[in-house]
């Protein structure tokens, strides 16, 4: 009896290979939906963190109603996130063990968040500890996004995924800057340690955005210049006030809201850029799937493409033997 594996033809194998590529692109399109839901949850938690920072630092005098509204937005985002996790945990979705473990870690953190919200409401915790607590949870969500992006093995789209990772990291550094700066302004006193942290977060944003610019295409770069740099002058002026103040000096508490708004404008620009990037990722996946389906109907074309594109090592051998006599 002939082994059925031996009977496989080159055309059948290349056809199967291309079908697997289509499946991978479908999987990436599905992951893009999950990435968007995670991104929305991060965005809501970032806003809640910033508002809670002002609320605690001002001893409840500022942002009381804003904080409650942002809590409700976060709870809605949490429900959407739990639903998305449930869908993507199904075996056919191909989630990795690492991603599933991170999902579990995030759910535990979100369950514990209600207790921290109660402490914030009672003003029973330090503002710095609150910022650190939210940042700890958001870091896990970002790690999940990185895990999903790094395990999406789709040729030609890795640049977009790298750009996404750097962009998300830049947005979180901007979110932490908003929260810590709001804490300082709302408290009315400058703190050298927090001041240094804000300066470091500004440097982190610049580094992440530089890495994003290297990975992004011309269209995204144009949107970046349009969205992110708008309103930067106002933020720079407030940064100068905050970073230029002497340690222990008095700060104008009335600047806490302008600071929050200026930082939020920058973060909103980064969010718009993140949304556009995910839309582009979906569009590229759809276009690749359409093209691949056309090619799947052209077996001869697939074989011709295979012959014209040998493996890299085979190409290296061809170049070696194509050159003249090495002793000449």
C-alpha positions in Angstrom: 0.0 0.0 0.0 1.3 3.4 -1.0 1.8 5.9 1.9 -0.9 8.6 1.3 1.7 11.3 2.3 3.8 10.3 -0.8 0.8 10.9 -3.0 0.6 14.6 -2.1 1.4 16.7 -5.1 3.3 20.0 -5.1 0.1 21.7 -6.3 -1.9 20.3 -3.3 0.8 21.4 -0.9 1.1 25.0 -2.2 -2.7 25.2 -2.3 -2.9 24.1 1.4 -0.1 26.6 2.3 -2.0 29.5 0.8 -5.2 28.4 2.5 -3.4 28.5 5.8 -2.3 32.0 5.0 -5.9 33.0 4.5 -6.9 31.4 7.8 -4.1 33.3 9.5 -5.4 36.6 8.0 -8.9 35.8 9.2 -7.4 35.2 12.6 -5.6 38.5 12.6 -8.8 40.3 11.6 -10.5 38.7 14.6 -7.6 39.7 16.8 -7.9 43.3 15.6 -11.4 43.3 17.0 -10.1 42.1 20.4 -7.2 44.6 20.3 -9.8 47.4 19.8 -11.9 46.2 22.8 -8.8 46.0 25.0 -7.7 49.5 23.8 -11.1 51.0 24.8 -10.9 49.4 28.2 -7.4 50.9 28.7 -8.6 54.3 27.5 -11.5 54.3 30.0 -9.3 53.2 32.9 -6.7 55.9 32.0 -9.4 58.6 32.1 -10.8 57.2 35.4 -7.2 57.2 36.8 -6.6 60.8 35.9 -10.0 62.0 37.3 -9.4 60.0 40.5 -6.0 61.6 40.9 -7.5 65.1 40.9 -10.3 64.0 43.2 -8.0 62.5 45.8 -5.3 65.2 45.6 -7.9 67.9 46.0 -9.5 66.1 49.0 -12.7 65.6 47.0 -13.1 69.3 46.1 -12.6 68.7 42.3 -13.7 66.2 39.7 -16.2 64.4 42.0 -18.9 64.1 39.3 -16.4 63.6 36.5 -14.8 60.7 38.3 -18.2 58.9 38.8 -19.1 59.3 35.1 -15.7 57.9 34.1 -16.2 55.0 36.5 -19.4 54.1 34.7 -17.7 54.3 31.3 -15.0 51.9 32.7 -17.6 49.4 34.0 -19.2 49.3 30.5 -15.8 48.8 28.9 -15.1 46.0 31.5 -18.3 44.1 30.5 -17.4 44.4 26.8 -13.9 43.2 27.6 -15.1 40.1 29.5 -17.4 39.3 26.7 -14.6 39.6 24.2 -12.3 37.4 26.3 -15.1 34.7 26.4 -15.3 34.7 22.6 -11.6 34.6 22.0 -11.0 31.8 24.6 -12.9 29.4 22.4 -10.6 26.7 21.0 -11.2 27.6 17.3 -9.9 31.1 17.9 -6.4 29.8 18.4 -5.5 31.9 21.5 -2.1 31.1 23.0 -1.6 29.8 26.5 0.2 33.1 27.3 -2.7 35.2 26.1 -5.2 33.1 28.1 -3.2 33.5 31.2 -3.0 37.2 30.8 -6.7 37.4 30.3 -7.2 35.6 33.6 -4.8 38.0 35.3 -6.7 41.0 33.9 -10.1 39.6 35.1 -8.7 39.2 38.6 -7.4 42.7 38.5 -10.7 44.1 37.3 -12.6 42.2 40.1 -10.3 43.8 42.7 -10.8 47.3 41.1 -14.2 47.7 42.8 -12.6 47.6 46.2 -10.1 50.3 45.2 -13.0 52.5 43.8 -14.7 52.3 47.2 -11.5 53.5 48.9 -11.2 56.3 46.4 -14.8 57.4 47.1 -14.1 57.5 50.8 -10.8 59.2 50.2 -9.3 56.3 52.1 -6.2 55.9 49.9 -3.2 57.9 48.9 -3.4 59.5 45.4 0.0 58.1 44.4 -0.9 54.6 45.5 -4.1 54.9 43.4 -2.2 56.0 40.3 0.2 53.1 40.8 -2.7 50.6 41.3 -4.4 51.6 38.1 -1.1 51.7 36.2 -0.4 48.1 37.4 -3.7 46.9 35.9 -3.3 48.8 32.7 0.2 47.4 32.3 -1.3 43.9 32.2 -3.7 44.9 29.5 -0.9 46.4 27.4 1.1 43.2 27.9 -1.9 41.3 26.5 -2.0 43.5 23.5 1.7 42.9 22.9 1.2 39.2 23.3 -1.6 39.2 20.7 0.4 41.3 18.3 3.6 39.3 18.5 1.9 36.0 18.0 0.1 37.1 14.8 2.3 35.5 12.2 1.0 37.2 9.0 3.7 38.3 6.5 3.6 41.9 5.4 1.6 43.2 8.4 4.3 43.0 11.1 5.2 46.7 10.6 1.6 47.8 11.5 1.6 45.5 14.5 4.9 46.9 15.7 3.6 50.5 15.2 0.5 49.6 17.3 2.6 48.3 20.2 4.8 51.4 20.3 1.7 53.7 20.0 -0.1 52.0 22.9 3.0 52.3 25.1 3.3 56.0 24.2 -0.4 56.6 25.1 0.0 55.0 28.5 3.1 57.1 29.2 0.9 60.1 28.3 -1.9 58.8 30.6 0.5 58.4 33.5 1.8 62.0 32.8 -1.7 63.3 33.0 -2.4 61.5 36.3 0.8 62.5 38.0 0.7 66.1 36.8 -3.0 66.4 37.8 -2.0 65.0 41.3 0.6 67.8 41.7 -1.5 70.6 40.5 -4.6 69.5 42.4 -2.6 69.2 45.6 -1.2 72.7 45.3 2.4 71.6 46.1 5.3 70.5 43.9 7.0 67.2 44.8 10.5 66.6 43.4 10.0 62.8 43.0 6.8 63.2 41.1 8.3 66.0 39.1 11.1 63.7 38.0 8.6 61.0 37.1 6.7 63.4 34.9 9.9 64.3 33.1 10.8 60.6 32.6 7.3 59.9 31.2 7.7 62.7 28.6 11.0 61.2 27.5 9.3 57.8 27.3 6.6 59.2 25.1 9.1 60.7 22.7 11.1 57.4 22.5 7.9 55.3 21.8 6.6 57.7 19.2 10.0 57.7 17.5 9.8 53.9 17.3 6.2 54.2 16.1 7.3 56.6 13.3 10.0 54.0 12.1 7.4 51.3 11.8 4.4 53.3 10.5 3.6 54.0 6.8 3.3 57.5 5.2 -0.5 57.6 5.8 -0.2 57.0 9.5 2.7 59.4 9.8 0.6 62.2 8.2 -2.3 61.5 10.6 0.2 61.5 13.5 1.4 65.0 12.6 -2.1 66.2 12.3 -3.6 64.6 15.5 -0.8 64.4 18.0 0.9 67.7 17.5 -2.4 69.7 17.7 -2.7 71.5 21.0 0.9 70.6 22.0 1.8 74.3 22.6 -0.7 74.6 25.5 0.6 71.3 27.0 4.2 72.5 26.6 3.4 75.7 28.5 1.8 73.7 31.4 4.8 71.3 31.4 7.1 74.3 31.7 5.2 75.5 34.8 5.2 72.1 36.4 8.8 71.1 35.6 10.2 74.6 36.2 8.7 74.9 39.7 11.1 74.5 42.7 10.7 71.4 44.8 8.2 72.2 47.6 6.9 75.3 46.0 3.2 76.2 45.7 1.3 75.3 42.6 -1.9 76.9 41.3 -4.6 74.4 42.0 -6.8 76.1 39.3 -4.4 74.6 36.7 -5.4 71.0 37.5 -8.3 71.1 35.0 -6.4 72.9 32.2 -3.7 70.3 32.7 -6.2 67.4 32.6 -7.8 68.9 29.4 -4.5 69.5 27.6 -3.2 66.1 28.4 -6.5 64.6 27.4 -6.3 66.4 24.0 -2.9 64.7 23.4 -4.2 61.3 24.4 -7.3 61.7 22.3 -5.1 62.3 19.3 -3.1 59.2 20.1 -6.4 57.3 20.4 -7.6 58.5 17.0 -4.3 57.4 15.6 -4.7 54.0 17.3 -8.2 53.6 15.9 -7.0 54.5 12.4 -4.2 52.0 12.6 -6.6 49.2 13.5 -8.9 50.2 10.7 -6.0 50.0 8.3 -5.0 46.6 9.7 -8.5 45.3 9.1 -8.5 46.8 5.6 -5.1 45.2 4.7 -6.3 41.8 6.0 -9.5 42.0 3.9 -7.5 43.0 0.8 -5.0 40.2 1.4 -7.8 37.7 1.9 -9.5 38.7 -1.4 -6.3 38.4 -3.3 -5.5 35.1 -1.8 -8.9 33.7 -2.7 -8.3 34.7 -6.3 -4.9 33.0 -6.2 -6.3 29.9 -4.7 -8.3 29.4 -7.9 -5.1 29.6 -10.0 -3.1 26.5 -9.1 -0.7 27.0 -12.0 0.0 30.6 -10.9 0.7 29.4 -7.4 3.2 26.9 -8.7 4.8 29.5 -11.0 5.2 31.9 -8.0 6.7 29.1 -6.0 9.3 28.3 -8.7 10.2 32.0 -9.2 10.7 32.5 -5.4 12.9 29.7 -4.1 13.9 29.6 -0.4 16.5 32.0 0.8 19.2 29.4 1.2 18.5 28.1 -2.3 19.0 31.6 -3.7 22.3 31.9 -1.8 23.5 28.7 -3.4 22.5 30.0 -6.8 24.5 33.2 -6.3 27.5 31.2 -5.1 27.6 29.0 -8.1 26.7 31.8 -10.5 29.9 33.7 -9.8 33.2 33.0 -11.6 36.0 30.8 -10.5 36.8 31.7 -6.9 40.5 31.2 -7.7 40.5 33.6 -10.6 
